[in-house]
Amino acid sequence: MSDYFINEKDFGDFLKRLVRARNVLGPKAKRGHFVFGRIENPEDLRLDYDVTILPPKKAFFPTCQDLVRFDGDQVSGCIDPVDQVLFGVHFYDVKAIDMTDLLFAERGEDRNYTANRQAATIVASSIQSVSPRAFWGSVGKEVEPKGHDAFLTKVARGYVYQSRTPKGSALLELGKFRKAEATELEAARKADEAVKKKCPETLKYGAAEVAKKVRAAFPDEKLWERLSERCFSCGSCNLVCPTCYCFDVQDHWNVDQRSGARTRYWDACLTSEFSKVSLGAGNSENFRESRGERFRHRILRKASYLNEKLGGPACVGCGRCAAACTADIADPVKTIREVMEAAS
């Protein structure tokens, strides 16, 4: 790792050169919220954002993605990696990308994901504004983000740029960087640590304790039915989650009935259709028919099932699910607190 510094007055010129040289995706304002989108004008980049509506995983795992196209007997793959720079990714979203990197690579690599991921450069950035439902300061503290190529921290009079990989170092040639001084590095460290204490929500239990007690609560059907009684089964909590990776696959035929495409879409385990399977002859079975069963499955996937594989919970504390839930019941902090209290 190499540590550099760039003055505030030179940072704008760096961004101008970056967007001219590379395809840059970053946080930008949209109707009072923030989204990751193409940055063509450096003034559109909002490093002071709190959280984006959808996570940056969409750059590698789009909401709608063609897998193959076919025309009669001819079938062609759709893998077409895009060289892009994700600029301004918060550390909790880097942790989420680390998880999806692992899950899409194991037991048969998903090249539709990994090709895009490997072609990308990720520049993470310090958090300047904290979202109202965030709790990333207290969840999964045992897991460090590692999938970024550089980390940018705003300090007095400029930014500290910590390069972690050759990809991150390659961007240095676009700006007037110099070696960072010890005082600047210490200021960056303090800024990144201090912001973790500003989350409005706090998970007051350790990951191992949560995993054990939440899993032990599996048979308590009355508890899960009560927690989910206002659930609309809309799946919003799944669709904004940075660590959800389920998808549905559909074939679409053109009017010639010879050609078309096999396409995948983000899917949501909270919807009633997700767990419905065909038994043939027009019959079907839903193995998570009740809202309580589906709600329970989501919480256990985030807090228990994947902990051993991931080294911590499959939740990074971004708060997107809580913000997206119309019924205001998806917040993992509140749900886990109730489960833990019920287990006491």
Phi, psi and omega per residue, in radians:
M1 nan 2.392 3.078
S2 -2.139 2.458 -3.031
D3 -1.967 2.271 -3.081
Y4 -2.299 2.952 3.110
F5 -2.403 2.499 3.048
I6 -2.331 2.342 -3.137
N7 -1.182 2.657 3.115
E8 -0.967 -0.727 -3.074
K9 -1.209 -0.397 3.127
D10 -1.632 -0.229 -3.063
F11 -1.152 -0.684 3.122
G12 -1.069 -0.713 3.106
D13 -1.143 -0.654 3.080
F14 -1.049 -0.787 -3.141
L15 -1.126 -0.679 3.122
K16 -1.065 -0.769 3.125
R17 -1.176 -0.648 -3.118
L18 -1.116 -0.830 -3.087
V19 -1.249 -0.397 3.046
R20 -1.334 -0.576 -3.037
A21 -1.572 -0.504 -3.004
R22 -2.333 2.840 3.003
N23 -1.451 1.923 -3.012
V24 -1.938 2.261 2.987
L25 -1.981 2.344 -3.132
G26 -2.742 3.058 -3.133
P27 -1.253 2.317 3.100
K28 -2.470 2.711 -3.093
A29 -1.324 2.518 3.071
K30 -2.680 1.904 3.058
R31 0.897 0.834 3.088
G32 1.438 0.005 3.110
H33 -2.210 -2.939 3.141
F34 -2.306 2.550 3.109
V35 -2.401 2.709 2.952
F36 -1.484 2.148 -3.128
G37 -2.604 3.058 -3.130
R38 -1.151 2.252 3.116
I39 -1.761 1.930 3.096
E40 -1.883 -0.451 3.104
N41 -2.053 2.068 -3.091
P42 -0.941 -0.491 3.141
E43 -1.167 -0.303 3.136
D44 -1.387 -0.326 -3.113
L45 -1.233 2.161 -3.091
R46 -2.020 1.491 3.107
L47 -1.277 -0.120 3.082
D48 -1.608 0.246 -3.117
Y49 -1.199 2.766 3.098
D50 -1.640 -0.919 3.094
V51 -2.774 2.607 3.100
T52 -1.610 2.747 -3.127
I53 -1.071 -0.921 3.066
L54 -1.894 2.600 -3.118
P55 -1.304 2.804 -3.120
P56 -1.210 -0.088 3.072
K57 -1.019 -0.364 -3.109
K58 -1.101 -0.321 3.106
A59 -1.207 -0.467 -3.131
F60 -1.890 -0.458 -3.066
F61 -2.286 1.361 -3.050
P62 -1.075 2.744 3.111
T63 -1.062 -0.525 3.104
C64 -2.396 2.148 -3.021
Q65 -2.509 2.112 3.030
D66 -1.216 2.316 3.111
L67 -1.682 -0.825 3.067
V68 -2.492 2.714 3.000
R69 -2.098 2.551 -3.079
F70 -2.351 2.660 3.087
D71 -2.617 1.722 -3.043
G72 1.147 -2.162 3.127
D73 -1.529 -0.066 -3.084
Q74 -1.606 2.196 3.133
V75 -2.208 2.311 3.132
S76 -2.287 2.464 3.109
G77 -1.313 2.833 -3.085
C78 -2.020 0.293 3.135
I79 -1.226 2.039 -3.088
D80 -2.551 1.354 -3.033
P81 -1.060 2.463 -3.111
V82 -1.905 2.192 3.055
D83 -1.291 1.950 -3.083
Q84 -2.540 2.717 3.090
V85 -1.962 2.083 2.999
L86 -1.587 1.975 -2.990
F87 -1.987 2.158 3.085
G88 1.642 0.572 3.141
V89 -1.461 2.204 3.108
H90 -1.214 2.720 -3.011
F91 -1.085 -0.569 -3.134
Y92 -1.184 -0.579 3.081
D93 -1.296 -0.510 3.018
V94 -1.120 -0.745 3.102
K95 -1.055 -0.690 3.112
A96 -1.146 -0.704 3.092
I97 -1.117 -0.676 3.073
D98 -0.978 -0.726 -3.129
M99 -1.158 -0.816 -3.131
T100 -1.192 -0.541 3.033
D101 -0.986 -0.817 -3.133
L102 -1.150 -0.812 -3.027
L103 -1.230 -0.537 3.107
F104 -1.484 -0.165 -3.123
A105 -1.720 -0.405 -3.052
E106 -1.453 2.743 3.057
R107 0.842 0.886 -3.126
G108 1.750 1.638 -3.063
E109 -1.019 2.360 3.063
D110 -1.599 1.655 -3.051
R111 -1.185 -0.385 3.080
N112 -1.097 -0.523 3.058
Y113 -1.561 -0.944 -2.963
T114 -1.158 -0.507 3.113
A115 -1.117 -0.769 3.092
N116 -1.171 -0.685 -3.120
R117 -1.124 -0.767 -3.096
Q118 -1.217 -0.417 3.142
A119 -1.443 -0.154 -3.022
A120 -1.672 2.683 2.971
T121 -2.006 2.267 -3.124
I122 -1.966 2.085 3.020
V123 -1.865 1.857 3.098
A124 -1.361 2.814 3.139
S125 -2.486 2.748 3.118
S126 -1.148 2.723 -3.141
I127 -1.610 2.082 -3.123
Q128 -1.748 -0.454 3.110
S129 -2.287 2.483 -3.069
V130 -1.904 2.271 -3.112
S131 -1.291 2.710 -3.031
P132 -1.120 -0.390 -3.090
R133 -1.965 0.240 -3.072
A134 -1.251 2.515 2.995
F135 -2.513 0.464 -3.110
W136 -1.148 -0.243 3.116
G137 -1.312 -0.231 -3.039
S138 -2.228 0.032 -3.117
V139 -2.014 2.424 3.080
G140 1.051 0.630 -3.081
K141 -1.155 -0.325 3.134
E142 -1.379 -0.140 -3.118
V143 -1.881 2.145 3.122
E144 -1.713 2.474 3.050
P145 -1.192 2.463 -3.096
K146 -2.466 -0.121 -3.021
G147 -1.525 0.105 -3.117
H148 -1.636 2.716 -3.130
D149 -1.659 -0.322 3.100
A150 -2.795 2.768 3.106
F151 -2.287 2.267 -3.075
L152 -1.976 2.181 3.139
T153 -2.162 2.227 3.102
K154 -1.352 2.207 3.065
V155 -2.299 -3.107 3.123
A156 -1.050 2.266 3.039
R157 1.259 0.137 3.101
G158 2.855 -2.613 -3.059
Y159 -2.365 2.457 2.951
V160 -1.618 2.244 -3.107
Y161 -2.044 1.960 -3.125
Q162 -1.825 1.932 -3.139
S163 -1.469 2.307 -3.111
R164 -1.954 -0.410 -3.074
T165 -2.421 2.924 3.044
P166 -1.001 -0.575 3.087
K167 -1.081 -0.755 3.126
G168 -1.169 -0.652 3.136
S169 -1.199 -0.538 -3.098
A170 -1.094 -0.451 -3.121
L171 -1.335 -0.288 -3.091
L172 -1.089 -0.521 -3.094
E173 -1.179 -0.208 -3.127
L174 -1.559 -0.089 -3.090
G175 -2.423 2.955 3.137
K176 -1.578 1.303 3.134
F177 -1.620 2.650 2.987
R178 -2.347 2.917 3.101
K179 -1.086 2.358 -3.128
A180 -1.294 2.518 3.078
E181 -1.505 2.812 -3.094
A182 -1.033 -0.681 -3.130
T183 -1.156 -0.610 3.117
E184 -1.231 -0.677 3.101
L185 -1.157 -0.683 3.116
E186 -1.176 -0.656 3.095
A187 -1.118 -0.679 3.119
A188 -1.166 -0.747 3.132
R189 -1.073 -0.796 -3.128
K190 -1.120 -0.697 -3.140
A191 -1.115 -0.756 -3.102
D192 -1.235 -0.537 3.104
E193 -1.374 -0.694 -3.077
A194 -1.121 -0.640 -3.063
V195 -1.187 -0.432 3.134
K196 -1.144 -0.332 -3.139
K197 -1.572 0.014 -3.053
K198 -1.733 0.029 3.132
C199 -1.103 2.357 -3.142
P200 -1.256 -0.332 3.122
E201 -2.090 2.604 -3.105
T202 -2.384 2.264 3.027
L203 -1.561 1.991 -2.957
K204 -1.590 0.245 -3.122
Y205 -2.214 2.639 3.093
G206 -1.317 2.754 -3.064
A207 -1.064 -0.720 -3.102
A208 -1.155 -0.726 3.119
E209 -1.141 -0.747 3.121
V210 -1.096 -0.824 -3.110
A211 -1.016 -0.735 -3.102
K212 -1.195 -0.838 -3.048
K213 -1.323 -0.617 3.096
V214 -1.143 -0.714 3.118
R215 -1.160 -0.664 3.124
A216 -1.157 -0.408 3.138
A217 -1.442 0.006 -3.108
F218 -0.892 -0.807 -3.073
P219 -1.264 -0.203 -3.055
D220 -1.375 1.387 -3.056
E221 -1.111 -0.605 3.135
K222 -1.118 -0.663 3.112
L223 -1.088 -0.821 -3.087
W224 -1.236 -0.600 3.075
E225 -1.166 -0.667 3.118
R226 -1.178 -0.744 -3.122
L227 -1.144 -0.467 -3.048
S228 -1.870 0.131 -2.983
E229 -1.107 -0.393 3.110
R230 -1.767 0.158 -3.119
C231 -1.242 2.307 3.104
F232 -1.541 -0.057 -3.087
S233 0.998 0.606 -3.091
C234 -1.449 -0.418 3.131
G235 1.438 0.135 -3.128
S236 -1.026 -0.677 -3.119
C237 -1.079 -0.640 3.111
N238 -1.221 -0.757 -2.990
L239 -1.244 -0.376 3.089
V240 -1.730 -0.062 -3.057
C241 -1.309 2.307 -3.137
P242 -1.321 -0.222 -3.124
T243 -1.922 -0.069 3.034
C244 -1.281 2.442 -3.093
Y245 -2.445 0.260 3.112
C246 -1.278 2.578 3.104
F247 -2.567 2.752 3.047
D248 -1.882 2.583 3.138
V249 -2.088 2.265 -3.138
Q250 -2.322 2.538 3.036
D251 -1.708 2.328 3.124
H252 -2.092 2.179 -3.094
W253 -1.786 2.429 3.031
N254 -1.359 2.982 -3.057
V255 -1.126 -0.345 3.124
D256 -1.332 -0.155 3.123
Q257 1.054 0.355 3.055
R258 -2.095 -0.621 -3.031
S259 -1.984 2.823 3.126
G260 2.943 -2.769 -3.098
A261 -2.589 2.598 2.979
R262 -1.747 2.112 -2.971
T263 -2.196 2.494 3.049
R264 -1.973 2.600 -3.101
Y265 -2.287 2.597 3.013
W266 -0.999 2.439 3.127
D267 -2.174 2.923 -3.016
A268 -2.390 2.156 -3.076
C269 -1.302 -0.161 3.094
L270 -1.443 -0.256 3.111
T271 -1.350 2.603 -3.071
S272 -1.173 -0.466 -3.095
E273 -1.355 -0.338 -3.018
F274 -1.003 -0.747 -3.044
S275 -1.757 0.314 3.110
K276 -1.622 2.186 -3.090
V277 -2.177 2.663 -3.133
S278 -1.432 2.443 3.042
L279 -1.872 0.034 -3.113
G280 1.508 2.821 3.113
A281 0.975 0.587 3.099
G282 1.401 0.063 -3.129
N283 -1.727 2.749 3.137
S284 -2.579 2.896 3.114
E285 -2.449 2.423 3.086
N286 -1.988 1.926 -3.041
F287 -1.484 -0.042 2.915
R288 -2.374 1.269 -2.981
E289 -1.300 -0.602 -3.058
S290 -1.595 2.727 3.091
R291 -1.064 -0.660 -3.134
G292 -1.072 -0.715 3.123
E293 -1.130 -0.701 -3.132
R294 -1.256 -0.698 3.112
F295 -1.106 -0.768 3.117
R296 -1.054 -0.758 -3.126
H297 -1.050 -0.774 -3.139
R298 -1.057 -0.824 -3.094
I299 -1.141 -0.723 3.137
L300 -1.203 -0.593 3.069
R301 -1.111 -0.650 -3.098
K302 -1.409 -0.585 -2.967
A303 -1.882 -0.245 -2.995
S304 -2.459 -0.950 -2.944
Y305 -0.963 -0.691 -2.994
L306 -1.774 0.053 -3.034
N307 -1.014 -0.780 -3.099
E308 -1.141 -0.712 -3.132
K309 -1.177 -0.730 -3.025
L310 -1.604 -0.248 -3.087
G311 1.489 0.051 -3.137
G312 3.133 -3.079 -3.099
P313 -1.169 2.675 3.085
A314 -1.534 0.732 3.088
C315 -2.443 2.322 -3.089
V316 -1.924 0.069 3.038
G317 1.342 0.423 -3.094
C318 -1.232 -0.464 3.135
G319 1.426 0.097 -3.115
R320 -1.098 -0.707 -3.101
C321 -1.103 -0.723 3.134
A322 -1.110 -0.709 -3.127
A323 -1.224 -0.554 -3.066
A324 -1.479 -0.296 -3.028
C325 -1.363 2.008 -3.139
T326 -1.078 -0.653 -3.104
A327 -1.471 -0.124 -3.137
D328 0.987 0.849 3.097
I329 -2.175 -0.016 -3.018
A330 -1.517 -0.135 -3.061
D331 -1.053 2.012 -3.133
P332 -1.072 -0.557 -3.129
V333 -1.079 -0.853 -3.131
K334 -1.160 -0.752 -3.108
T335 -1.126 -0.831 -3.128
I336 -1.131 -0.653 3.096
R337 -1.055 -0.756 -3.130
E338 -1.172 -0.686 3.119
V339 -1.147 -0.745 -3.126
M340 -1.151 -0.689 3.115
E341 -1.190 -0.633 3.099
A342 -1.161 -0.491 -3.112
A343 -1.464 -0.196 -3.092
S344 -1.262 nan nan
